[in-house]
Amino acid sequence: MKNIVVLTGAGISAESGIKTFRDSDGLWENHRIEDVATFDAWRRNKELVLDFYNQRRRQLLQCEPNDAHKLLVTLEEKYKVHIITQNVDDLHERAGSSNVLHLHGELLKVRSTLDEHLIYDWKKDLNVGDKCEKGAQLRPHIVWFGEQVPMIEVAGKIASQADIFIVVGTSLVVYPAAGLVHYTDFTVPKYVIDPNKPTISNMQNVEYITEKASIGVKNLVEKLMNE
């Protein structure tokens, strides 16, 4: 059974109604990134950061997986599929994908500010005063800008074992995630699904599918299931 590795970004969840990472004006839900998605922002104004993620969590709970998420699940009938996602939503899991690795954390989890290994499932609002079992404030289980990406080595190992590598809905500009495609062997076929056609430099065997996620994934899944 061949290994398919899929790297997904905000573009795959946009069709579910989840706002993409940055709007054209450079803001994220009307906030500057520096004000809500860095550790410095957390130190400056915990209430603002928590309110931002509380709003995003509430929004996520109103959203459903779209056709692109669901179609990736069908590949598991014929292939061993690993999803590596830059997204913090749980739409791949809800669609039914068996192997999902989150590079940038998960919106429906929180963790201790004292012990990063104390991680809790969390679907309600998170507030100042919500503490872990050791008495420390809880924070969103999100990798903020400037923080280490703890799962990147695991992701690199998974990517290096791909027989087919697929990129869906990511601009390939956020590192280290964008570098994962370079872990693959040069002989591995690569498919990039994005209406804006991100460019992969120094890479062979790349086919660009310039469609939104649901259409591009549908076309590619049909092709791969018939090979």
N, C-alpha and C positions, 0 to 999 in steps of 0.2 A: 504494500500500500504506500503510495507516494505521500510525501509531506508537503502540505500547502501552508505557508505562513502568510498571514494577512496583517498588514499594518494599517490601522484606521485612525482617522482624525475627525475634526469637527464636522467636516462635510457630510459624513455618513449619518450623523444625528440631526443635522439641520432640517431634514425632511420630516423629522418627528416633532419639530417645533422648538428644538433647543437652539438658543442663540449661538451663532458661531463665535469663535474666540474673540476676534476684534471686528467691530463694524468699520465701515470705510473711514469714519472720522477718528479712528484710533482708540475709541473708548470701548469699554466692556460693560454693557448694561448701564451706560452713562457714568461709569467710574473710570478713572485712570488706573491702569494696571498697578502702578506703584502704590496706590492707596488701598488696594484690597487683596493683592496677591503676592505679597512679599513678607518676609519675617519682620522687616522694619515697620511695615504697615500694622502688623499684629501688635508690635510693641507700642506703637503710637496710639492706636485706637482699636482696641479689641471689639468694641460694640459695633463699629462700622464694618469690620471684617466679618464678624459673625452674622450681622444682618444681611450682608451681601450673599453669603453662602446659604443662609436660611431661605432667602428668596429663590435661589437657584435650586435648592433641595425641594422646596414646595413645587416649583415649576416642573422638575423632573418627575415627581410623583403623579403629575397630570399627563405625562407623555407616554407614548407607547412605541415599541419597536416598529420600524417601517420595513418595507419590502427588502431593502438592501440588507438589513440585519437578518431577516428571515431566510433570504436566499443563501447567505453564507452558511447557514446551518445545513442546508440540503447538500452541500459539498461533503459533509461528513458521511454520507451514504457511500461514497467512493474513495475518499481521501482521509488521511489523518490531518486535521486542521487545527492550527494554533492561531488564535487572534491575539495580536499585540496592539493595544489601543492607547492612544494619547488622551482619550476621553475619560472623564471622571463619572460618567453616567453608567447605569447598569443595563442598558438596552441590549447589549449582546447576550448577557446572561438571561434576560427575560425572553429573548427570542429563542433561546435554547442551545446556544453555543456551549460546547463541553469544556474547552480549554481557552480561558481568557486571562491575559496578563495585563494589568493596568500599570502603565509607566508613571503616570502623574497622580496616582492616588484614586480614591473613590469618594464620591459625594455622600453616599449613604453609610459612611463610616466616620468615626472620630477616634482620636487617640490622645493619650496622656502627654502633657508637656514635660513630664518628669521621666517617663519610661516609654520610649517610642514603640516598644513591643506590646504595650497595653492598648489594644485596638478593639473598638466596640461597634457593632451594628447600630445605626442611628437614623431614624426616619422623621423625627420631630425636630423642632427648632433647638439649636444649641445656644446657650446663654452664658454670660459671665456668671460664675458661681457653680456651673455644672462641673463636677470633679470626678476624677478617676478613683479607684479603690485605695490609692495611696494618698489621696487628698489634694492632688494637683489639678489645675484647670485643664479641661479638655479643649482640644483644637480640631479644626477640620483635618481629616486624613487626606490632605492634598499636598502635592509637591509644589511649593511656591517658587517663583522666580528667584534664582540665586541659590536654591537648595540642591543638594545632591539628588540624583535619580537612582534610588537604591536597587531597582529592578533591571537596570540597563545591562548588567553583565549577563543575567539570566536571559534577557531578551536577545542579546547578541549570540548566545549559544544556540537558542532556538532558531534564529535567522540563519545561522551558518549551516543548519541541517535541512534547509528548504530545498525541495525539488522544483517548486514553483513559488514565486514571491509576488504577492499582490499588494498594491498600495491603493487605499480608497479614502478620498476626501481629506487629504492633508497636503499642505503647500510645501512640505519638505524643507522648511526653513528653521524649525525649532529643533535645536540639537540638545542632547545627543540622539534623540529619537530618529531624526532625519538621516543619521549615519548608518542606521541598521541595514539599509539596502546594500551597503558596501561590505557587509559580512558575508553576503552570498557569493557563491562561486560564479565566475564570469559566464559559465555555460548555462546557468539557471535562467529559464524564461521569466521575465518580469513584466507585470502589467500594472500600469498606473492609470487609475480611474479618477478623473477630476476635470470639471469643465474648463478650468484655467490652465491646464497642462503645465504642472511644475516640471522644471528641467532637472534631470539627473545627469551630472557631468561625469565623464570618464566611465561610462557604463555601457555594456553591450547587452544585446538581447532584450531591449526594452520596447514594449508596445504601449502606445498612449491611447486611451479611450476617453475622448473629451466629451463626456456626458456627466450629468448629475449621478449621484451614487446609485439610486434605485434602477435607473436604466442601464448604466454601465455594468453594474453587478449582474443584472439579469442576463445581459448579452454574454458576459464572460462565463457565468455559471453554466449557461446552456452549452457553450462551446466545450468547457472542461468536462461536463457530464457525458458528452458524446464522444470524447476522445478514447 
